[in-house]
Amino acid sequence: MVWTAPMTATAGAFTAANFNLHIRDNLNVQSPALATVIGSHFVSTAANTLVKRKNASAYVATSNTMTASGSYADLAIPGPTYTVTTGTKAIVGISAFTGNSAAGVTNRQWMSIAVSGATTTAASDTWALMMTQNAASNYQCASVWTLMTLNAGANTFTAQYRVSAGTGTFYSRGLVVIPL
């Protein structure tokens, strides 16, 4: 069902069919009528068109380590990961507690997002969470949010990791996707 521009009323011309088309049907395509899932929100995909989107979140509590790796990869227990229907944009947030076996500005660990499905995008430092350790095994918590450009459709968001030196440890890893 689509939204129809309301008619201009004229005396004696308001029939049941006019009411159903211009009042009932238009009300049924507005957000209160579409709000059938708790936690959903609505975005416009075209003029006078709303679609329902559901926020996505995933969490991995398990601690995992990674030794120095020049490129992004999964941990032994991968993720978090989540598949959600998006439009051409999504706000993506990631968070983690992270530490490194050695101290120093060259011992860094990154957490980023790769996207697959309707969109194929590799994890990148551009939207990564990056931590540097001041002391060995000094764990810190951080989060980062980014607006990602996507192809509309079912997209799978997966956290991936890399470490510059030493052994990086990641735990309490979170992912939130707000599809637009």
C-alpha positions in Angstrom: 0.0 0.0 0.0 1.3 3.5 -0.8 0.5 7.0 0.4 -2.0 8.9 -1.8 -2.2 12.7 -2.0 -5.5 13.6 -0.2 -8.3 14.7 -2.4 -9.8 18.2 -2.4 -13.2 17.9 -0.8 -16.2 19.2 -2.7 -19.8 19.3 -1.5 -21.5 15.9 -1.8 -18.5 14.1 -3.2 -17.1 12.4 -0.1 -18.0 8.7 -0.5 -16.9 5.7 1.5 -14.4 4.8 -1.3 -12.9 8.3 -0.9 -12.7 7.9 2.8 -11.0 4.5 2.5 -8.5 5.7 -0.1 -7.6 9.2 1.3 -8.0 8.7 5.0 -7.9 5.0 6.1 -5.3 3.9 3.6 -3.0 6.9 4.2 -3.2 6.4 8.0 -2.3 2.7 7.5 1.0 3.7 5.8 2.1 6.1 8.6 4.6 5.1 11.3 2.0 4.4 14.1 0.3 1.8 11.9 3.6 0.3 10.8 5.1 0.2 14.3 4.6 -3.5 14.9 8.1 -4.4 16.3 9.3 -2.8 19.6 12.6 -0.9 19.0 12.1 -0.3 15.3 12.4 3.1 13.7 11.4 4.5 10.3 13.3 6.0 7.5 12.2 7.5 4.2 13.3 5.6 1.1 11.5 7.9 -1.4 9.0 10.7 -1.4 6.0 9.9 0.9 7.4 6.4 1.6 8.4 5.1 5.0 10.1 1.7 5.8 10.6 0.1 9.1 14.1 -0.6 10.2 15.2 -2.7 13.3 18.4 -1.8 15.2 20.8 -4.6 15.5 23.3 -5.4 18.2 25.6 -8.3 19.0 28.1 -9.0 21.9 30.9 -11.4 22.5 32.1 -11.6 26.1 34.8 -14.2 25.6 38.5 -13.0 25.7 40.5 -13.7 22.6 44.1 -13.0 21.7 45.9 -12.2 18.4 49.6 -11.9 17.7 51.0 -9.3 15.4 49.0 -9.2 12.1 49.4 -6.6 9.4 45.9 -7.2 8.0 42.5 -7.5 9.6 41.3 -11.0 10.5 38.8 -12.9 12.7 39.8 -13.9 16.2 39.5 -17.6 17.2 36.0 -16.8 18.5 34.9 -14.4 15.7 32.6 -11.5 15.9 30.5 -10.0 17.0 28.5 -10.2 13.8 25.0 -9.3 12.8 22.9 -9.3 9.6 20.3 -6.6 9.1 18.4 -5.0 6.3 19.7 -1.5 5.6 19.1 1.3 3.2 22.1 3.1 1.7 23.5 4.2 5.1 23.9 2.8 8.6 25.4 4.2 11.8 27.7 1.5 13.2 29.3 1.4 16.6 31.9 -0.9 18.0 33.4 -1.3 21.4 35.9 -3.5 23.3 38.2 -3.9 26.2 41.6 -4.4 24.8 45.2 -4.7 26.0 48.6 -5.7 24.7 51.3 -8.0 26.2 53.9 -5.2 25.7 53.9 -1.4 26.3 54.8 1.4 23.9 53.4 3.4 21.1 54.2 0.8 18.5 52.1 -1.8 20.2 48.6 -1.1 19.0 45.5 -3.1 18.4 42.6 -2.3 16.2 39.0 -3.4 15.9 37.1 -2.6 12.7 34.0 -3.6 10.7 33.9 -5.7 7.5 30.6 -5.7 5.6 29.3 -8.6 3.3 26.0 -9.3 1.6 24.5 -6.5 -0.5 27.7 -4.6 0.2 31.3 -5.8 0.2 33.6 -3.7 2.3 36.8 -4.8 4.0 37.7 -3.8 7.6 39.6 -0.5 7.5 41.6 1.8 9.9 39.3 4.6 8.6 36.5 3.5 10.9 38.5 1.4 13.4 38.8 1.6 17.1 42.6 1.8 17.8 44.3 1.5 21.2 47.9 2.1 22.3 49.1 0.7 25.6 51.0 2.8 28.1 51.9 -0.3 30.1 51.9 -4.0 29.4 48.5 -5.7 29.8 47.0 -2.3 30.8 43.4 -2.9 29.6 41.3 0.0 28.3 37.8 0.3 27.0 37.0 2.3 23.9 34.2 2.7 21.4 33.9 4.4 18.0 30.9 5.3 15.8 30.8 5.8 12.1 28.3 6.5 9.3 28.8 3.8 6.6 27.7 4.1 3.0 26.2 0.8 1.8 24.2 -0.9 -0.9 20.5 -1.3 0.2 19.6 -4.9 1.2 20.7 -7.5 3.7 24.2 -6.6 5.0 26.3 -8.6 7.5 28.5 -6.6 9.7 31.4 -8.5 11.3 34.1 -7.2 13.6 37.7 -7.9 12.6 41.0 -7.3 14.3 44.7 -6.6 13.8 47.7 -6.0 16.1 50.9 -4.2 15.3 53.2 -5.9 17.7 53.1 -8.1 20.8 49.9 -10.0 21.6 46.6 -8.1 21.7 43.8 -9.3 23.9 40.2 -8.3 23.1 37.1 -9.0 25.3 33.6 -7.6 25.9 33.4 -6.9 22.2 30.2 -5.1 21.1 28.6 -4.1 17.8 25.5 -1.9 17.2 24.0 -1.2 13.8 21.4 1.5 13.3 20.2 1.0 9.7 19.0 4.1 7.8 
